[in-house]
Amino acid sequence: MKIQFEIKERLPEIIAEIMHSDKWQTKILEKMHGLERVTIKDPNYDSEACIEIWQHEIHIRTAWSNYTYRIFTRGNAVWCEYIGAYRGLLEQKLLPSLTPKMNILDSEVVESSLTGNKRQTLRTYSSENLKLKNFRRDNFKEEYNVTSPQDHPTVVYDEYIKEGMPMPSPYSDK
């Protein structure tokens, strides 16, 4: 899914938060004319995001899911373009403050695997996404529960990991 929406924050505020936040550790990887590459790492979890800070835009890529946020100026406004899964929109912990100026559900989804290039609001997209998710769950239970890439794979883990069961010895054949 690709969506664009105007945000309240300004680029200098976002850059300052990226470089000096209590929520993460910032590491400067590269500094050259017009570009600064940094990573931000959560000190409590093994997660990070890669950020490119340009003169008039910022690119953020999450490490685990590779969702991208492009923060840029258009006229006198600051906009955010998100490319990633619907369920990941603004949900990352390693993300500077990005506050939509209007109700995010009224923002327009520019393109998606669900609707192609047909533009619609996030509100409409979310209801269509829910219908498709329910359809898959109702009609493809076995395949969906075990192998679906659309949802978090806890079902797969639950199937193979049994809590309280002793692990077999690696030396049992000897």
C-alpha positions as CSV (number, residue, x, y, z in Angstrom):
1,M,0.0,0.0,0.0
2,K,1.2,3.5,-0.8
3,I,-0.4,6.5,0.9
4,Q,0.5,10.2,1.2
5,F,-0.7,12.5,4.0
6,E,0.2,16.0,5.3
7,I,1.8,16.1,8.7
8,K,2.0,18.8,11.4
9,E,5.7,18.5,12.1
10,R,8.4,20.4,10.2
11,L,11.5,18.8,8.8
12,P,13.9,20.5,11.3
13,E,11.8,19.2,14.2
14,I,11.9,15.6,12.7
15,I,15.6,15.8,12.1
16,A,16.2,17.0,15.7
17,E,14.1,14.1,17.1
18,I,16.0,11.6,14.9
19,M,19.4,12.8,16.1
20,H,18.6,13.3,19.8
21,S,15.8,11.1,21.1
22,D,15.5,9.3,24.4
23,K,13.6,6.5,22.6
24,W,16.6,5.2,20.6
25,Q,20.3,5.4,20.0
26,T,21.4,7.3,16.9
27,K,24.5,6.3,15.0
28,I,25.8,8.4,12.1
29,L,27.0,6.1,9.4
30,E,28.0,8.6,6.7
31,K,28.0,12.3,6.3
32,M,28.6,13.9,2.9
33,H,27.5,17.1,1.1
34,G,23.6,17.1,1.1
35,L,23.2,13.6,2.7
36,E,23.5,12.1,6.1
37,R,22.9,8.4,6.7
38,V,22.1,7.3,10.2
39,T,20.6,4.3,12.0
40,I,18.4,4.4,15.0
41,K,18.4,1.4,17.4
42,D,16.0,0.5,20.1
43,P,18.2,0.0,23.2
44,N,15.8,-2.7,24.6
45,Y,15.1,-4.7,21.5
46,D,17.1,-5.8,18.5
47,S,15.4,-3.5,16.1
48,E,16.6,-0.6,14.0
49,A,15.7,1.7,11.2
50,C,17.9,3.2,8.5
51,I,17.5,6.9,7.7
52,E,18.7,9.1,5.0
53,I,18.5,12.8,5.7
54,W,18.6,15.0,2.6
55,Q,18.3,18.7,2.4
56,H,14.5,18.7,1.6
57,E,13.4,15.2,2.5
58,I,14.0,12.2,4.9
59,H,13.8,8.5,4.0
60,I,13.2,6.0,6.7
61,R,13.3,2.2,6.2
62,T,12.4,-0.2,8.9
63,A,14.8,-3.1,9.3
64,W,12.5,-6.0,10.0
65,S,9.7,-5.2,7.6
66,N,11.3,-2.9,5.1
67,Y,8.4,-0.4,5.3
68,T,9.4,3.0,4.0
69,Y,8.5,6.5,5.0
70,R,9.4,9.5,2.8
71,I,9.0,12.8,4.5
72,F,9.2,15.7,2.1
73,T,8.0,19.3,1.5
74,R,5.4,20.2,-1.0
75,G,4.8,23.9,-1.1
76,N,4.7,25.2,2.5
77,A,3.5,21.8,3.8
78,V,5.3,18.7,5.0
79,W,4.1,15.4,3.7
80,C,4.7,11.7,4.6
81,E,4.5,9.0,2.0
82,Y,4.3,5.5,3.4
83,I,4.9,2.3,1.4
84,G,4.2,-0.9,3.3
85,A,1.5,-3.1,4.8
86,Y,-1.8,-1.5,6.0
87,R,-1.3,-2.9,9.5
88,G,2.1,-1.2,9.7
89,L,1.1,2.4,9.0
90,L,2.6,4.6,11.8
91,E,2.9,1.5,14.1
92,Q,6.7,1.2,14.3
93,K,8.3,2.0,17.6
94,L,11.4,3.5,15.8
95,L,9.7,6.4,14.1
96,P,9.9,10.1,14.8
97,S,6.7,11.9,15.6
98,L,4.5,12.0,12.4
99,T,1.1,13.5,13.2
100,P,-1.4,13.6,10.3
101,K,-3.0,17.1,9.9
102,M,-6.3,15.6,9.1
103,N,-8.0,12.3,9.9
104,I,-5.7,9.6,8.5
105,L,-8.7,7.6,7.4
106,D,-9.6,10.4,5.0
107,S,-6.2,10.2,3.3
108,E,-6.0,8.8,-0.2
109,V,-4.4,5.4,-0.9
110,V,-2.4,6.1,-4.0
111,E,-1.8,2.4,-5.0
112,S,-2.0,-1.0,-3.4
113,S,-2.0,-4.7,-4.2
114,L,-5.7,-4.8,-3.2
115,T,-6.9,-2.0,-5.5
116,G,-4.1,-1.4,-8.0
117,N,-4.0,2.3,-9.0
118,K,-7.6,2.9,-8.2
119,R,-7.5,5.8,-5.7
120,Q,-9.7,5.6,-2.6
121,T,-9.6,6.7,1.0
122,L,-7.8,4.7,3.7
123,R,-11.3,4.3,5.3
124,T,-12.6,2.5,2.2
125,Y,-9.3,0.6,1.8
126,S,-9.4,-0.7,5.4
127,S,-12.9,-2.0,5.0
128,E,-12.0,-3.8,1.8
129,N,-8.9,-5.2,3.4
130,L,-11.0,-6.5,6.3
131,K,-13.4,-8.2,3.9
132,L,-10.6,-9.9,2.0
133,K,-9.0,-11.0,5.3
134,N,-12.3,-12.5,6.5
135,F,-12.8,-14.1,3.2
136,R,-9.4,-15.8,3.3
137,R,-10.0,-16.9,6.9
138,D,-13.4,-18.3,6.1
139,N,-12.5,-20.1,2.9
140,F,-8.8,-21.1,3.2
141,K,-8.6,-21.9,6.9
142,E,-6.0,-24.7,6.6
143,E,-3.7,-22.9,4.2
144,Y,-4.2,-19.5,5.7
145,N,-3.5,-20.6,9.3
146,V,-0.3,-22.4,8.4
147,T,1.3,-20.6,5.4
148,S,-0.3,-17.2,4.9
149,P,2.3,-14.4,4.5
150,Q,-0.4,-11.8,5.2
151,D,-0.6,-12.2,8.9
152,H,1.9,-12.5,11.8
153,P,3.1,-16.2,11.8
154,T,2.3,-17.0,15.4
155,V,0.1,-20.0,14.3
156,V,3.2,-21.5,12.6
157,Y,5.3,-21.1,15.7
158,D,2.5,-22.4,18.0
159,E,2.3,-25.6,15.8
160,Y,5.9,-26.5,16.2
161,I,6.8,-25.1,19.6
162,K,5.4,-26.9,22.6
163,E,6.1,-25.2,25.9
164,G,7.1,-27.4,28.8
165,M,8.2,-30.2,26.6
166,P,11.9,-31.3,27.1
167,M,14.2,-30.9,24.2
168,P,15.6,-34.2,22.8
169,S,19.2,-34.7,23.6
170,P,21.5,-34.1,20.6
171,Y,23.5,-37.2,21.8
172,S,20.6,-39.6,21.9
173,D,21.8,-41.6,18.9
174,K,25.3,-42.2,20.4
